[in-house]
Protein backbone atom coordinates (compact mmCIF):
# COMPACT_ATOMS: atom_id res chain seq x y z
CA UNK A 1 0.00 0.00 0.00
CA UNK A 2 2.12 0.95 -0.85
CA UNK A 3 4.05 2.82 0.15
CA UNK A 4 3.04 4.51 -0.70
CA UNK A 5 5.06 3.69 0.08
CA UNK A 6 3.61 5.03 -1.18
CA UNK A 7 0.15 9.35 -1.29
CA UNK A 8 -1.42 12.82 -2.07
CA UNK A 9 0.69 15.43 -3.65
CA UNK A 10 -0.25 19.05 -3.69
CA UNK A 11 -0.39 20.33 -7.20
CA UNK A 12 1.49 23.39 -8.23
CA UNK A 13 -0.44 26.60 -8.69
CA UNK A 14 -1.52 26.45 -12.31
CA UNK A 15 -1.68 30.24 -12.47
CA UNK A 16 2.12 30.41 -12.60
CA UNK A 17 4.43 29.88 -15.56
CA UNK A 18 3.71 26.66 -17.48
CA UNK A 19 6.01 23.73 -16.89
CA UNK A 20 8.31 23.13 -19.88
CA UNK A 21 7.32 20.12 -21.98
CA UNK A 22 9.39 17.04 -21.30
CA UNK A 23 10.71 14.69 -23.94
CA UNK A 24 8.37 11.72 -24.51
CA UNK A 25 11.28 9.36 -23.91
CA UNK A 26 11.87 10.80 -20.44
CA UNK A 27 8.17 10.61 -19.61
CA UNK A 28 7.97 6.96 -20.57
CA UNK A 29 11.21 6.14 -18.77
CA UNK A 30 9.83 7.68 -15.56
CA UNK A 31 6.51 5.91 -16.06
CA UNK A 32 8.23 2.54 -16.46
CA UNK A 33 10.16 3.23 -13.25
CA UNK A 34 6.88 3.82 -11.40
CA UNK A 35 5.22 0.79 -13.02
CA UNK A 36 8.02 -1.64 -12.20
CA UNK A 37 9.45 -0.33 -8.93
CA UNK A 38 6.15 0.31 -7.20
CA UNK A 39 4.76 -2.94 -8.53
CA UNK A 40 7.81 -4.80 -7.20
CA UNK A 41 7.58 -3.44 -3.65
CA UNK A 42 5.01 -6.07 -2.67
CA UNK A 43 7.47 -8.84 -3.52
CA UNK A 44 10.20 -6.84 -1.76
CA UNK A 45 8.11 -6.84 1.42
CA UNK A 46 7.49 -10.57 1.14
CA UNK A 47 11.24 -11.27 0.91
CA UNK A 48 12.20 -8.80 3.65
CA UNK A 49 9.86 -10.34 6.23
CA UNK A 50 11.18 -13.84 5.61
CA UNK A 51 13.80 -13.26 8.32
CA UNK A 52 13.25 -9.66 9.46
CA UNK A 53 10.64 -8.63 12.05
CA UNK A 54 7.74 -7.27 9.95
CA UNK A 55 6.80 -4.02 11.69
CA UNK A 56 10.37 -3.29 12.78
CA UNK A 57 11.63 -3.63 9.21
CA UNK A 58 8.87 -1.33 7.95
CA UNK A 59 9.77 1.22 10.63
CA UNK A 60 13.45 1.11 9.64
CA UNK A 61 12.51 1.54 6.00
CA UNK A 62 10.48 4.69 6.49
CA UNK A 63 12.70 6.33 9.09
CA UNK A 64 15.78 5.79 6.91
CA UNK A 65 14.00 7.11 3.80
CA UNK A 66 12.78 10.14 5.77
CA UNK A 67 16.30 10.88 6.99
CA UNK A 68 17.74 10.74 3.46
CA UNK A 69 14.97 12.91 2.01
CA UNK A 70 15.27 15.44 4.86
CA UNK A 71 19.03 15.66 4.34
CA UNK A 72 18.60 16.24 0.59
CA UNK A 73 16.03 19.00 1.23
CA UNK A 74 18.26 20.62 3.85
CA UNK A 75 21.29 20.63 1.55
CA UNK A 76 19.42 21.86 -1.52
CA UNK A 77 17.12 24.43 0.11
CA UNK A 78 18.84 25.62 3.25
CA UNK A 79 18.02 25.67 6.98
CA UNK A 80 14.33 26.49 6.62
CA UNK A 81 13.53 23.73 4.15
CA UNK A 82 11.52 21.65 6.61
CA UNK A 83 9.80 24.48 8.46
CA UNK A 84 6.03 23.97 8.97
CA UNK A 85 3.53 25.22 11.52
CA UNK A 86 2.00 23.04 14.23
CA UNK A 87 -1.22 22.43 12.37
CA UNK A 88 0.59 21.28 9.24
CA UNK A 89 2.84 19.05 11.34
CA UNK A 90 -0.14 17.47 13.11
CA UNK A 91 -1.93 16.92 9.79
CA UNK A 92 1.10 15.29 8.19
CA UNK A 93 1.58 13.08 11.25
CA UNK A 94 -2.07 11.96 11.17
CA UNK A 95 -1.90 11.12 7.47
CA UNK A 96 1.40 9.29 8.02
CA UNK A 97 -0.15 7.18 10.78
CA UNK A 98 -3.10 6.21 8.61
CA UNK A 99 -1.11 5.56 5.44
CA UNK A 100 2.08 4.02 6.69
CA UNK A 101 1.40 2.61 10.17
CA UNK A 102 -2.17 1.50 9.38
CA UNK A 103 -2.05 0.91 5.64
CA UNK A 104 1.48 -0.28 5.00
CA UNK A 105 1.93 -1.89 8.41
CA UNK A 106 -1.05 -4.21 7.94
CA UNK A 107 0.14 -5.19 4.45
CA UNK A 108 3.52 -6.11 5.91
CA UNK A 109 1.87 -8.18 8.65
CA UNK A 110 -0.34 -9.96 6.12
CA UNK A 111 2.65 -10.93 3.98
CA UNK A 112 4.62 -12.30 6.95
CA UNK A 113 4.34 -15.79 8.39
CA UNK A 114 4.73 -19.38 7.17
CA UNK A 115 3.36 -20.65 3.83
CA UNK A 116 -0.39 -21.00 3.94
CA UNK A 117 -0.63 -18.12 6.39
CA UNK A 118 1.33 -15.39 4.61
CA UNK A 119 -0.62 -13.65 1.88
CA UNK A 120 1.06 -13.87 -1.57
CA UNK A 121 2.45 -10.52 -2.67
CA UNK A 122 0.47 -10.44 -5.92
CA UNK A 123 -2.83 -10.94 -4.12
CA UNK A 124 -1.89 -8.24 -1.60
CA UNK A 125 -1.33 -5.84 -4.50
CA UNK A 126 -4.70 -6.70 -6.03
CA UNK A 127 -6.46 -6.08 -2.71
CA UNK A 128 -4.67 -2.76 -2.24
CA UNK A 129 -5.89 -1.78 -5.70
CA UNK A 130 -9.36 -1.35 -4.17
CA UNK A 131 -8.26 1.90 -2.48
CA UNK A 132 -9.70 4.14 -5.26
CA UNK A 133 -13.02 2.36 -4.81
CA UNK A 134 -13.01 2.94 -1.05
CA UNK A 135 -12.19 6.62 -1.56
CA UNK A 136 -15.25 6.96 -3.80
CA UNK A 137 -17.40 5.52 -1.00
CA UNK A 138 -15.90 7.98 1.49
CA UNK A 139 -16.67 10.85 -0.86
CA UNK A 140 -20.27 9.75 -1.24
CA UNK A 141 -20.70 9.50 2.54
CA UNK A 142 -19.51 13.09 2.97
CA UNK A 143 -21.99 14.49 0.46
CA UNK A 144 -20.18 14.22 -2.87
CA UNK A 145 -22.14 12.63 -5.68
CA UNK A 146 -19.89 10.62 -7.98
CA UNK A 147 -21.15 9.76 -11.44
CA UNK A 148 -23.19 6.68 -12.27
CA UNK A 149 -20.27 5.01 -14.04
CA UNK A 150 -18.05 5.69 -11.05
CA UNK A 151 -20.41 3.71 -8.85
CA UNK A 152 -20.59 1.05 -11.55
CA UNK A 153 -16.80 0.75 -11.37
CA UNK A 154 -16.95 0.54 -7.56
CA UNK A 155 -19.54 -2.23 -7.75
CA UNK A 156 -17.49 -4.12 -10.32
CA UNK A 157 -14.33 -3.75 -8.26
CA UNK A 158 -15.90 -5.06 -5.08
CA UNK A 159 -17.41 -7.98 -6.99
CA UNK A 160 -13.86 -8.82 -8.01
CA UNK A 161 -12.76 -8.56 -4.38
CA UNK A 162 -15.38 -11.12 -3.37
CA UNK A 163 -14.32 -13.43 -6.19
CA UNK A 164 -10.68 -13.11 -5.18
CA UNK A 165 -11.10 -14.02 -1.49
CA UNK A 166 -14.01 -16.47 -1.83
CA UNK A 167 -12.97 -19.66 0.04
CA UNK A 168 -12.40 -22.62 -2.29
CA UNK A 169 -10.90 -25.15 0.09
CA UNK A 170 -7.99 -25.96 -2.20
CA UNK A 171 -4.29 -25.87 -1.34
CA UNK A 172 -3.90 -22.62 -3.26
CA UNK A 173 -6.83 -20.87 -1.57
CA UNK A 174 -6.25 -17.24 -0.56
CA UNK A 175 -5.47 -17.01 3.19
CA UNK A 176 -8.62 -15.35 4.47
CA UNK A 177 -7.08 -13.81 7.60
CA UNK A 178 -4.30 -12.23 5.56
CA UNK A 179 -6.75 -10.97 2.95
CA UNK A 180 -8.97 -9.36 5.59
CA UNK A 181 -5.89 -7.78 7.20
CA UNK A 182 -4.97 -6.13 3.89
CA UNK A 183 -8.56 -4.96 3.39
CA UNK A 184 -8.46 -3.26 6.81
CA UNK A 185 -5.14 -1.73 5.78
CA UNK A 186 -6.71 -0.50 2.54
CA UNK A 187 -9.48 1.15 4.55
CA UNK A 188 -6.89 2.91 6.73
CA UNK A 189 -4.99 3.96 3.61
CA UNK A 190 -8.18 5.25 2.00
CA UNK A 191 -9.12 7.34 5.04
CA UNK A 192 -5.63 8.84 5.12
CA UNK A 193 -5.79 9.53 1.40
CA UNK A 194 -9.22 11.09 1.72
CA UNK A 195 -8.24 13.31 4.67
CA UNK A 196 -4.98 14.44 3.09
CA UNK A 197 -6.91 16.47 0.53
CA UNK A 198 -9.16 18.06 3.15
CA UNK A 199 -6.90 19.12 6.00
CA UNK A 200 -4.10 21.66 6.08
CA UNK A 201 -0.98 19.82 4.95
CA UNK A 202 2.51 21.22 4.28
CA UNK A 203 2.40 22.90 0.85
CA UNK A 204 5.52 21.09 -0.36
CA UNK A 205 4.86 17.37 -1.03
CA UNK A 206 8.45 16.40 -0.24
CA UNK A 207 8.33 18.13 3.15
CA UNK A 208 4.96 16.52 3.89
CA UNK A 209 6.41 13.14 2.99
CA UNK A 210 9.29 13.56 5.44
CA UNK A 211 6.94 14.15 8.37
CA UNK A 212 4.55 11.42 7.28
CA UNK A 213 7.37 8.88 7.08
CA UNK A 214 8.74 9.94 10.46
CA UNK A 215 5.32 9.64 12.12
CA UNK A 216 4.54 6.34 10.44
CA UNK A 217 8.00 4.93 11.11
CA UNK A 218 7.97 5.88 14.80
CA UNK A 219 4.49 4.38 15.25
CA UNK A 220 5.54 1.17 13.51
CA UNK A 221 8.63 1.00 15.73
CA UNK A 222 6.55 1.36 18.89
CA UNK A 223 4.13 -1.31 17.68
CA UNK A 224 7.05 -3.61 16.91
CA UNK A 225 8.38 -3.19 20.44
CA UNK A 226 4.89 -3.75 21.87
CA UNK A 227 4.55 -6.99 19.89
CA UNK A 228 7.92 -8.17 21.17
CA UNK A 229 9.46 -8.32 17.71
CA UNK A 230 12.86 -7.19 18.95
CA UNK A 231 12.94 -9.60 21.91
CA UNK A 232 15.79 -11.96 21.12
CA UNK A 233 16.27 -10.50 17.66
CA UNK A 234 19.71 -11.33 16.26
CA UNK A 235 20.77 -9.41 13.12
CA UNK A 236 23.19 -12.23 12.33
CA UNK A 237 20.23 -14.54 11.75
CA UNK A 238 18.80 -12.31 9.02
CA UNK A 239 19.42 -13.61 5.52
CA UNK A 240 21.30 -11.59 2.95
CA UNK A 241 18.28 -11.53 0.65
CA UNK A 242 16.11 -10.00 3.39
CA UNK A 243 18.68 -7.24 3.99
CA UNK A 244 18.88 -6.59 0.25
CA UNK A 245 15.08 -6.48 0.02
CA UNK A 246 14.92 -3.92 2.83
CA UNK A 247 17.53 -1.71 1.15
CA UNK A 248 15.63 -2.08 -2.14
CA UNK A 249 12.40 -0.93 -0.48
CA UNK A 250 14.16 2.09 1.03
CA UNK A 251 15.89 3.18 -2.15
CA UNK A 252 13.80 1.94 -5.07
CA UNK A 253 10.36 2.21 -3.50
CA UNK A 254 10.59 5.17 -1.16
CA UNK A 255 13.07 7.41 -2.98
CA UNK A 256 13.60 6.60 -6.69
CA UNK A 257 10.04 5.71 -7.68
CA UNK A 258 8.56 8.50 -5.60
CA UNK A 259 10.84 11.08 -7.21
CA UNK A 260 9.89 9.78 -10.66
CA UNK A 261 6.23 10.00 -9.70
CA UNK A 262 6.46 13.60 -8.53
CA UNK A 263 8.32 14.52 -11.72
CA UNK A 264 5.61 12.87 -13.83
CA UNK A 265 2.88 14.86 -12.10
CA UNK A 266 4.50 18.03 -13.41
CA UNK A 267 5.49 16.82 -16.88
CA UNK A 268 2.88 14.30 -18.07
CA UNK A 269 -0.92 14.18 -18.41
CA UNK A 270 -2.52 12.87 -15.23
CA UNK A 271 -4.54 10.48 -17.38
CA UNK A 272 -1.26 8.79 -18.28
CA UNK A 273 0.30 8.97 -14.81
CA UNK A 274 -2.76 7.46 -13.13
CA UNK A 275 -2.44 4.25 -15.16
CA UNK A 276 0.02 2.99 -12.56
CA UNK A 277 -3.02 2.22 -10.36
CA UNK A 278 -3.94 -0.75 -12.50
CA UNK A 279 -0.52 -1.63 -13.89
CA UNK A 280 1.16 -2.08 -10.49
CA UNK A 281 -1.05 -5.04 -9.45
CA UNK A 282 -0.34 -6.81 -12.73
CA UNK A 283 3.40 -6.28 -12.24
CA UNK A 284 3.16 -7.58 -8.67
CA UNK A 285 1.32 -10.75 -9.74
CA UNK A 286 3.80 -11.50 -12.52
CA UNK A 287 6.86 -10.92 -10.32
CA UNK A 288 5.40 -12.96 -7.47
CA UNK A 289 4.75 -15.88 -9.79
CA UNK A 290 8.10 -15.66 -11.58
CA UNK A 291 10.42 -14.98 -8.64
CA UNK A 292 8.62 -16.42 -5.62
CA UNK A 293 6.59 -19.25 -7.20
CA UNK A 294 3.35 -17.72 -5.95
CA UNK A 295 0.33 -19.57 -7.36
CA UNK A 296 -1.68 -17.80 -10.05
CA UNK A 297 -4.95 -19.69 -10.11
CA UNK A 298 -8.01 -19.12 -12.23
CA UNK A 299 -9.63 -17.51 -9.19
CA UNK A 300 -6.76 -15.02 -8.86
CA UNK A 301 -6.89 -14.17 -12.56
CA UNK A 302 -10.66 -13.75 -12.59
CA UNK A 303 -10.98 -11.81 -9.32
CA UNK A 304 -7.91 -9.71 -10.01
CA UNK A 305 -9.03 -8.92 -13.54
CA UNK A 306 -12.43 -7.77 -12.34
CA UNK A 307 -10.86 -5.57 -9.64
CA UNK A 308 -8.48 -3.94 -12.12
CA UNK A 309 -11.35 -3.39 -14.58
CA UNK A 310 -13.39 -1.69 -11.86
CA UNK A 311 -10.48 0.56 -10.88
CA UNK A 312 -9.83 1.45 -14.53
CA UNK A 313 -13.50 2.39 -14.96
CA UNK A 314 -13.44 4.60 -11.85
CA UNK A 315 -10.19 6.29 -12.88
CA UNK A 316 -11.31 6.96 -16.46
CA UNK A 317 -14.77 8.19 -15.38
CA UNK A 318 -13.50 10.52 -12.68
CA UNK A 319 -10.67 12.09 -14.66
CA UNK A 320 -12.35 14.96 -16.55
CA UNK A 321 -14.36 16.38 -13.65
CA UNK A 322 -11.69 15.92 -10.99
CA UNK A 323 -9.05 17.60 -13.13
CA UNK A 324 -11.14 20.71 -13.66
CA UNK A 325 -12.12 20.87 -10.01
CA UNK A 326 -8.52 20.58 -8.88
CA UNK A 327 -7.34 23.39 -11.11
CA UNK A 328 -10.09 25.67 -9.85
CA UNK A 329 -9.52 24.75 -6.22
CA UNK A 330 -5.78 25.24 -6.53
CA UNK A 331 -6.14 28.71 -8.03
CA UNK A 332 -8.70 29.83 -5.44
CA UNK A 333 -6.65 28.51 -2.56
CA UNK A 334 -3.43 30.06 -3.81
CA UNK A 335 -5.11 33.45 -4.00
CA UNK A 336 -6.80 33.25 -0.61
CA UNK A 337 -4.33 31.37 1.57
CA UNK A 338 -1.04 31.24 -0.26
CA UNK A 339 -1.06 27.45 -0.42
CA UNK A 340 -2.38 24.84 -2.85
CA UNK A 341 -5.59 23.19 -1.78
CA UNK A 342 -5.73 20.71 -4.62
CA UNK A 343 -3.65 17.61 -4.41
CA UNK A 344 -2.79 14.91 -6.81
CA UNK A 345 -0.88 11.80 -6.58
CA UNK A 346 -2.18 8.93 -4.71
CA UNK A 347 -2.94 6.81 -1.36
CA UNK A 348 -1.96 10.22 1.27
CA UNK A 349 0.79 12.64 0.77
CA UNK A 350 3.15 11.91 -1.85
CA UNK A 351 4.11 8.60 -0.55
CA UNK A 352 3.14 5.42 -0.81
CA UNK A 353 1.29 2.46 -0.98
CA UNK A 354 1.41 2.04 -1.57
CA UNK A 355 3.99 3.04 -0.09
CA UNK A 356 3.41 -2.49 -0.10
CA UNK A 357 1.32 0.46 0.12
CA UNK A 358 4.49 1.83 1.18
CA UNK A 359 4.57 5.11 -0.60
CA UNK A 360 1.54 5.84 -2.28
CA UNK A 361 -0.83 8.57 -1.62
CA UNK A 362 -4.27 9.46 -2.53
CA UNK A 363 -6.04 12.67 -2.12
CA UNK A 364 -9.62 13.43 -2.13
CA UNK A 365 -9.17 16.60 -4.13
CA UNK A 366 -6.46 15.74 -6.52
CA UNK A 367 -6.53 16.69 -10.14
CA UNK A 368 -6.80 13.26 -11.37
CA UNK A 369 -8.31 10.12 -10.14
CA UNK A 370 -10.35 8.89 -7.29
CA UNK A 371 -7.95 7.44 -4.84
CA UNK A 372 -5.03 5.67 -6.39
CA UNK A 373 -2.82 3.80 -3.96
CA UNK A 374 0.89 3.95 -4.14
CA UNK A 375 2.47 0.80 -3.01
CA UNK A 376 6.00 0.92 -2.00
CA UNK A 377 6.94 4.35 -1.00
CA UNK A 378 6.04 7.05 1.34
CA UNK A 379 3.67 9.54 -0.06
CA UNK A 380 0.27 9.96 -1.55
CA UNK A 381 -1.19 9.68 -4.98
CA UNK A 382 -3.67 11.33 -7.19
CA UNK A 383 -6.99 10.76 -5.84
CA UNK A 384 -9.76 12.16 -5.26
CA UNK A 385 -7.28 10.11 -4.38
CA UNK A 386 0.34 9.17 -2.56
CA UNK A 387 -1.71 5.54 -1.76
Buried (B, 14 or more C-beta within 10 A) or exposed (E): BBBBBBBBBBBBBBEEEEEEEBEEEBBEEBBEBBBBBBBBBBBBBBBBBBBBBBBBBBBBBBBBBBBBBBEBBBEEEEEEBBEBEEEBBBBBBBBBBBBBBBBBBBBBBBBBBEEEEBBBBBBBBBBBBBBBBBBBBBBBEEEEEBBEEBBBBBEBBBBBBEBBBEEEEEEBBBBEEBBBBBBEBBBBBBBBBBBBBBBBBBBBBBBBBBBBBBBBBBBBBEBBBEBEBEEEEEEEEBEEEBBEBBBBBBBBBBBBBBBBBBBBBEBBEBBEBBBBBBBBBBBBBBBBBEEBEBBBBEBBEEBBBBBBBBBBBBBBBBBEEBBEBBBBBBBEBBEEEEBBBBBBBBBBBBBBBBBBBBBBBBBBBBBBBBBBBBBBBBBBBBBBBBB
